[in-house]
Amino acid sequence: MGTTKKGQKAKSDESPKANGSSKVDVKAADKGGKRKLGLRGAAPWAARHAAKHAAEARARAAEPPLPGSARATIRIPTGAEDIKAKIGDLHNALVQIKALRKNLNKGFYEIGGILKEIQARRLYEAKGYGTFEAFLEREIDLGKTMALRLVRVCTTFLREAAHEHGLDRIINALSTLETNSDTGSTSTKSAPPGGGKIPEPPTSTASLPLRPPGR
């Protein structure tokens, strides 16, 4: 019985000290351990800091970029709207050529007209091609020679005549015209200024006599 009373007194004496120390710790934590936060858990200076940085960013964006800086490369280039329009027109033209390519015997004249428009408007430059021939080699599956001939078909023949004779005969006729133009140019170069034919050289005998005959 004596031991139990002494143990209860000891526990009762220690409990106030423990309770007092915990209260002191909580007050100390409230004074200096925790930071007072603003709305939504953010510090009061965070909004001012963000507004200051936003103002500085707007001021830097308004100034012209230095040559060679990273910001200069992401600015909108001059004529961007024109480039976008050309890219769109070129895409539509390629889609039409792909659809007409399925029946080349009927759509060859229209393909030539579309290619002629691409060449005239220089739409191939929108995709980075320096020449029209390079564009034909990479983008048109007809081949450069065939594509160029289709462009020339539109400038040489009428649409009704081309469809009446067909693709094969039109290409053969175009090849004949190209051959005649080439031979005509070479014959013009070899012709004399007077316009007549060049006389053939005289025939010479293999061996000449040592003395005149009859002597």
C-alpha positions in Angstrom: 0.0 0.0 0.0 2.9 2.4 0.8 4.6 1.8 -2.5 1.4 2.5 -4.5 0.8 5.9 -2.8 4.4 7.0 -3.3 4.2 6.0 -7.0 0.9 8.0 -7.5 2.5 11.1 -5.8 5.5 10.8 -8.1 3.4 10.7 -11.2 1.2 13.6 -10.1 4.3 15.6 -9.4 5.8 14.9 -12.9 2.6 15.5 -14.9 2.4 19.3 -14.4 5.9 19.7 -15.5 5.3 17.8 -18.6 2.2 19.8 -19.4 3.9 23.0 -18.8 6.8 22.2 -21.1 4.5 21.2 -23.9 2.6 24.6 -23.6 5.9 26.4 -23.8 7.0 24.6 -26.9 3.7 25.4 -28.7 4.0 29.0 -27.8 7.6 29.1 -29.1 6.5 27.5 -32.3 3.7 29.9 -32.7 6.0 32.9 -32.3 9.0 32.0 -34.4 8.6 28.5 -35.9 5.8 29.1 -38.4 5.5 31.7 -41.2 2.4 33.7 -41.6 0.9 33.0 -45.1 -1.5 35.0 -47.2 -4.4 33.9 -49.3 -4.3 30.4 -50.7 -1.2 29.6 -48.7 1.1 32.0 -50.5 3.4 34.5 -48.9 2.4 38.2 -49.0 5.5 39.1 -51.0 4.9 36.4 -53.7 2.2 38.5 -55.6 4.5 41.6 -55.6 7.4 39.5 -56.8 5.4 38.0 -59.7 4.1 41.4 -60.7 7.6 42.8 -60.8 8.9 40.0 -62.9 6.0 40.3 -65.3 6.6 44.0 -65.8 10.3 43.4 -66.4 9.4 40.7 -69.0 7.0 43.1 -70.8 9.7 45.7 -70.9 12.3 43.3 -72.4 9.8 42.1 -75.0 9.1 45.6 -76.1 12.8 46.3 -76.8 14.3 45.1 -80.1 16.4 42.0 -79.6 20.1 42.0 -79.9 21.7 40.5 -83.0 22.3 36.8 -82.6 20.3 36.5 -79.4 17.9 33.5 -78.8 14.9 35.9 -78.7 15.7 37.2 -82.1 15.2 33.7 -83.7 11.7 33.3 -82.4 10.3 36.6 -83.6 7.8 36.4 -86.4 9.6 36.9 -89.8 8.5 39.5 -92.3 6.0 38.2 -94.8 4.9 35.3 -92.6 1.3 35.6 -93.7 2.4 35.4 -97.4 4.5 32.3 -96.6 1.5 30.6 -94.9 -0.7 31.4 -97.9 1.8 29.9 -100.3 2.2 26.8 -98.2 -1.6 26.3 -98.1 -1.9 26.8 -101.9 1.0 24.4 -102.6 -0.6 21.8 -100.3 -3.9 22.1 -102.2 -2.1 21.8 -105.5 -0.3 18.6 -104.5 -3.5 17.1 -103.3 -5.1 17.8 -106.7 -2.1 16.3 -108.5 -2.3 13.2 -106.4 -6.0 12.8 -107.2 -5.4 13.4 -111.0 -2.5 11.1 -111.0 -4.8 8.1 -110.5 -6.0 8.4 -114.0 -3.2 10.1 -115.9 -4.6 9.5 -119.4 -7.5 11.8 -118.5 -5.9 14.3 -116.1 -2.5 14.9 -117.7 -3.5 18.3 -119.1 -4.9 19.5 -115.7 -1.7 18.3 -114.0 0.4 20.3 -116.4 -1.7 23.4 -115.7 -1.3 23.0 -111.9 2.5 22.5 -112.3 2.6 25.6 -114.6 0.9 27.7 -111.9 3.3 26.4 -109.2 6.2 27.4 -111.5 4.7 30.8 -112.3 3.9 31.7 -108.7 7.1 30.1 -107.4 5.2 28.2 -104.7 7.9 25.7 -104.4 10.0 28.2 -102.6 7.6 28.0 -99.6 9.0 24.5 -98.9 12.6 25.5 -99.3 13.3 24.5 -102.9 15.6 26.7 -104.8 14.5 25.6 -108.3 11.4 24.2 -109.9 13.3 21.1 -111.1 14.4 20.2 -107.6 10.8 20.5 -106.5 9.7 18.1 -109.3 12.3 15.5 -108.4 11.4 15.4 -104.7 7.6 16.1 -104.6 6.2 14.8 -107.9 6.3 11.0 -108.6 5.9 11.5 -112.3 9.6 12.2 -112.8 11.2 15.5 -113.7 11.2 14.9 -117.5 7.6 13.8 -117.6 6.5 16.7 -115.4 8.3 19.3 -117.5 6.7 17.8 -120.7 3.3 18.1 -119.1 4.0 21.8 -118.4 5.0 22.3 -122.0 1.9 20.5 -123.2 -0.2 23.2 -121.7 1.7 26.0 -123.4 1.8 24.2 -126.8 -1.6 22.5 -127.3 -5.2 23.3 -126.6 -7.0 21.4 -124.0 -9.6 19.9 -126.4 -7.0 18.8 -128.9 -4.8 17.3 -126.2 -7.7 15.2 -124.8 -8.8 14.2 -128.3 -5.4 12.8 -129.3 -4.5 11.3 -125.9 -1.4 11.4 -123.7 0.8 9.1 -125.8 0.3 10.9 -129.1 0.7 14.3 -127.5 4.0 13.3 -125.9 5.2 11.8 -129.2 4.3 15.0 -131.0 6.0 17.1 -128.4 9.2 14.9 -128.8 9.1 15.4 -132.5 8.8 19.2 -132.1 11.7 19.2 -129.7 13.8 17.1 -132.2 13.0 19.3 -135.1 13.8 22.4 -133.1 17.2 20.9 -132.2 18.0 19.9 -135.8 16.9 23.2 -137.1 19.2 25.0 -134.7 22.2 22.9 -135.8 21.5 23.3 -139.5 21.2 27.0 -139.1 24.6 27.1 -137.5 26.2 25.0 -140.3 24.7 27.0 -143.2 26.8 29.6 -145.0 26.0 33.3 -144.8 24.7 33.3 -148.4 22.0 30.8 -147.6 23.1 28.2 -150.2 24.5 24.7 -149.7 28.1 24.1 -149.0 29.7 22.5 -152.2 31.2 19.1 -151.8 35.0 18.9 -151.9 36.5 17.8 -155.3 37.5 14.2 -155.6 41.2 13.5 -155.8 43.0 10.5 -157.3 45.1 8.2 -155.3 48.3 8.9 -157.2 49.3 11.6 -159.7 51.4 10.8 -162.9 55.1 11.7 -162.9 54.9 13.4 -166.3 52.1 14.8 -168.5 50.6 12.2 -170.9 51.9 12.3 -174.5 55.3 13.6 -173.7 
